[in-house]
Amino acid sequence: MGLFDLSGQVAIVTGSTKGIGKAIAARFCEAGAKVVVSSRKADMCDAVAAEINEKYAANGGEAIAIPCHVYYKDQLRNLVDRTLDKWGKITTLVPNAAVNPYHGPSAGIPDEAFDKIMETNVRSTFWLCQLVLPHMVERREGAIVIIASIAGLKGSTDLGTYAISKVAEHQIARNLAVEYGPHGIRVNAIAPGLIKTDFAKALWTDPARLEKVSGHLPLRRIGDPDEIAGAALFLVSKGGAYVTGHVLNVDGGAAVV
């Protein structure tokens, strides 16, 4: 499976102690990459890195833990610096960490919640990309996959600000793809639909809401974190070597209905 072999790659995955981020980190490690597991809590990072190494490390793959709260630029810089100190390069970046502290109509969102969503989801993603890109430029190789959302494709009555932040991430991917393509760097985004994660637990644990959502999807079911991991693996591997500036919907068909 040479097209999807990540041997020699060094990947940072933020928000990777659970859900989509954890699945991506695990599958990257299984494919042979050196992977940094990162989230706010050091103990969770340590536990997940150990679990990934036990279950998935093969072909030279390895996971280490570097805690980081993506809201703070100094912690993002520390994340990058420690990765470079450990492995000497960064070839792959997956900005996955995100927040959504408010559900409801746009008129009701507190300023603090608006700022938290935009600063954590948009600004921190932009910051982290800018911290990593010079090292990719130096090596003339690299792949970035931003985990966005199909919320950025449609209007919403209760996810308005979150949706704004996600469509901004789509545009970060497009802009950086244009800027850094000449340096051999590819930048894409994944727009997951409803996935069975803690982030969306309120939806999939309510049988009535789950049935309503699933019934509108062509595949008639919600997704699994591993299905996002598979898409991320494609986009950072040789299999996706001619894909850049793209937002890949992994949503069970939600975007077409």
Secondary structure as GFF3:
##gff-version 3
##sequence-region A 1 257
A	DSSP	three_ten_helix	2	4	.	.	.	ID=ss1
A	DSSP	beta_strand	10	14	.	.	.	ID=ss2
A	DSSP	alpha_helix	19	30	.	.	.	ID=ss3
A	DSSP	beta_strand	34	38	.	.	.	ID=ss4
A	DSSP	alpha_helix	42	56	.	.	.	ID=ss5
A	DSSP	beta_strand	62	65	.	.	.	ID=ss6
A	DSSP	alpha_helix	73	87	.	.	.	ID=ss7
A	DSSP	beta_strand	92	94	.	.	.	ID=ss8
A	DSSP	three_ten_helix	106	108	.	.	.	ID=ss9
A	DSSP	alpha_helix	111	118	.	.	.	ID=ss10
A	DSSP	pi_helix	119	123	.	.	.	ID=ss11
A	DSSP	alpha_helix	124	139	.	.	.	ID=ss12
A	DSSP	beta_strand	142	147	.	.	.	ID=ss13
A	DSSP	three_ten_helix	150	153	.	.	.	ID=ss14
A	DSSP	alpha_helix	160	180	.	.	.	ID=ss15
A	DSSP	three_ten_helix	181	183	.	.	.	ID=ss16
A	DSSP	beta_strand	185	192	.	.	.	ID=ss17
A	DSSP	three_ten_helix	198	200	.	.	.	ID=ss18
A	DSSP	alpha_helix	201	204	.	.	.	ID=ss19
A	DSSP	alpha_helix	207	215	.	.	.	ID=ss20
A	DSSP	alpha_helix	225	236	.	.	.	ID=ss21
A	DSSP	three_ten_helix	238	240	.	.	.	ID=ss22
A	DSSP	beta_strand	247	250	.	.	.	ID=ss23
A	DSSP	three_ten_helix	254	256	.	.	.	ID=ss24
###
